[in-house]
């Protein structure tokens, strides 16, 4: 079968690989991926990997590179193991890609995403969404409401990252919110905050193309170029008595962005770290103390969030499909996918791949 495989930095190939065995474990589900998103994690692997893809066999899954990519995907169920009861053959699903023990300290508490042995389909698992077939576990196969499109089902995974950040920030009806960064996760965070009831959403983004895109998909947002020096003024003008926003969500993973969030939030407000930092950040701890703020850091998402997002999308309250800017074939994944997303002058947020 055809599959997109990561071999090393700047080395992604479309190859013929052996199909999964038709002999399934009792809790296995054989699926045919439909569409798969290219994630920021995939981009990091392409630029400087291997980072999270395993050079040596993974501690829990045993997988190692070359890795079939793709952890944001929708799929059709082809076959199920003898003990699978949550999905049926022929059903369309969204794949929750985290793979972890169910009986370690975190697993026993339902905190699967925090397991030290955590693996991920499409990053540290034998299979991924950018192959014609894949084997997943029953808990990875998530049913979706009847009306959801294949694209929407594929977008639930990145939407889970964004919604978890909004949840941790306690965004509610009437909240004032700053989202720093309007990449795919930042854009989904804007949509999440709106769905949660935020009345004022400010977006800080230096890239003009991303400012244009977020203005189109979220016309209610107040979009600012942080390089203009106007962010503090905008925050002051749009918050009661100029005190600052209730919640600031950092979606870039850069020191300057994190510090801007701490400056923009009101006293006893919350800063939520959603973006992943690739190196240590220097912060003004005294400012945090003087403002008496809470800083929340997030990792992935609680896996139980899938049905909730499905309901939100089905209701029309969470239009996650708006973040998609292109759909491409697997054969074009490098030039029209990875390279297009890395182009600083590019016009894409989320690109979906069909195998």
JORA-V82537 format. One record per helix or strand. SS is the DSSP state (~ for helix, > for strand). FROM is the first residue (numbers start at 1). TO is the last residue. If there is no record, write none. Layout:
ss->SS from->FROM to->TO
ss->SS from->FROM to->TO
This chain:
ss->> from->2 to->8
ss->> from->11 to->16
ss->> from->28 to->37
ss->~ from->40 to->48
ss->> from->67 to->68
ss->> from->72 to->80
ss->> from->92 to->95
ss->> from->98 to->99
ss->~ from->107 to->109
ss->~ from->112 to->114
ss->> from->119 to->120
ss->> from->131 to->131
ss->> from->134 to->137
ss->~ from->138 to->140
ss->> from->141 to->143
ss->~ from->150 to->169
ss->> from->176 to->180
ss->~ from->184 to->196
ss->> from->200 to->204
ss->~ from->208 to->217
ss->> from->222 to->224
ss->~ from->226 to->228
ss->~ from->231 to->238
ss->~ from->240 to->242
ss->> from->245 to->250
ss->~ from->255 to->264
ss->> from->265 to->273
ss->~ from->285 to->291
ss->> from->294 to->297
ss->~ from->303 to->315
ss->~ from->320 to->323
ss->> from->324 to->329
ss->~ from->330 to->342
ss->> from->350 to->354
